[in-house]
Amino acid sequence: MASELPTSITNPQSPEAGRPAAYDPTLDADTRAFGVSVGDEEPIAIDEDEARKVKLFENFHAVNAIDAAEYDRYDVKRGLRNADGTGVIVGMTNISNVHGYTVSDDGRKIADDGSLRFRGYELYDLLGDLSPDRRFAFEEVAYLLLMGELPTQSQLERFVEVIDSQRELPDGFTASMLMRHTPPDIMNVLARSVLQLYAYDDYAEDRSPEHEIHTALSLMSRLPRIMVLTYYSKRARYHHESMIMHRFVPGQSTAETILSMLRPDRQFTQEEARMLDIMLCLHAEHGGGNNSTFTTRVLTSSDTDPYSTYAGAIGSLKGHRHGGANHQVLGMQSEIKQAVAHWDDDDEVADYLARIVNKQAYDKTGLVYGMGHAVYTLSDPRAVICKRFAETLARGTEFEAEFNLLQSIERLAPEVILREKGTKKDMCANVDMYSGFVYSMMGIPRDLFTPLFACARMAGWAAHRFEEIGSGKRIIRPAYKNTIAERRTYAPIAER
């Protein structure tokens, strides 16, 4: 597949070129712990001494700590994970299958090559067709996830036409929701925008299939536009730059629309659009157990509206243990690039990885970000595909040395962890190892990495919401074991 792709890309006009470093909210007085606003309006000042009069935070950890032994005592599956790291089965799905291991007759977990299937189709097969008449796959993958079958040409054309027709935002929406009080994180704007779109839908509480599909397609269409407009609003607000507001171009694919609205000169190559299309496909769906999709399932089971459901999923995806993990990967990789003098020296790279594993470098957690996954053991098919495209795009460019460094990290990390910790765990690179690198090659700013994930995953979230509506039939309501066994005696406030 990789041999048919171009070996270089044009040097794009990155929206980040010549711009200040990413906004750091800790440097802005209005966003510190007791601030309320970051806007042009005068913030409400709250003196820290006054806030400390209510010292609720002093015993925060002590009050909220639960002895880890309690989980073992009652066999509680913390994080809905079994002792071997596998997920607790909490539902059934026809949408996708995430495979990374087999289980032996005696219950042992056996590592296996990774596989990701959408409605029974291997991801490798869905993305393997590089013929000129099939330049973009995301819309076809989205149709498959939502409708259950691959579309015919006429069905796909109609599907794309519907998505294309929904990109327009309500009158005044950009000024009131995207440009007013823009927060530092674009994911929060995506979530609040989805919630606000509820107000523009006269049938928002309709749970019919027609309305559910209409709402999903509308959000799939609008989220990319909201994302790009918010990015430039943020740049204008925190860096005093010009607010760029390109109109979308009717007839463009989702990937083309994003690049066209994002680039100041609107220029991009078809190779870049194809690469972004692949990235959208890789992030479109990943089973019902990932945190944001499970959030979608939980909220849907309560019979809430679709807007509330998708906003909740966006909030979940923002988390650093989920979609926001790519920022940790990029941060770690950036530190390695600065600390290691010779990127092609395995010993130097391994030595610094050892410092990371021993909690002496980067964030001192001991984690090598971009390595390991809850399901995949020998390989993550998303990472395999992403790496293949990344190698092709980097070859012969200034990015090639960096790509080789990432390969070294992937190859050396398991050896270093075994040597330093004495534990052998089947570990492979996950999709975050190379996704940020691919986006960087395309000039896509870091602020958009997780929002792009959300734009793609909207298709998967919708598919799981549809399935939960059709098959769930009851509210998801697990149990929590209380650790305070004895009854405590109440004392009046004067006697405490």
Buried (B, 14 or more C-beta within 10 A) or exposed (E): EBEEBBBBBEEBBBBBEEEEEEBEBEEEEBBEEBBEEBEEEEBEEEEEEEEEEEEEEEEEEEEEEEEEEEBEEEEBBEEBEBEEBBBEEBBEBEBBBBBBBEEEEEEEBEBBBBBBBBBEBBBBEBBEEBEEEEBBBBBBBBBBBBBBEBBEEEBBEEBBEBBBEBBEBBEEBBEEBBBEBBBBBBBBBBBBBBBBBBEEBEEBEBEEEEBBBBBBBBBBBBBBBBBBBBBBBBBBBBEEBEEBEBEBEEEBBBBBBBBBBBBEEBEBBEBBBBBBBBBBBBBBBBBBBBBBBBBBBBBBBEEBBBBBBBBBBBBBBBBEEBBBBBBBBBBBBEBBEEBBEEBEEEEBBBBBBBBBBEEEBBEEEBBBBBBBBBBBBEBBBBBBBBBBBBBBBBBEBEBEEBBEBBBBBBEBBBEBBBEBEEEEEBBBBBBBBBBBBBBBBBBBBBBBBBBBBBBBBBBBBBBBBBBBBEEBEEEBEEEEEEEEEEEEEEEEEEEE
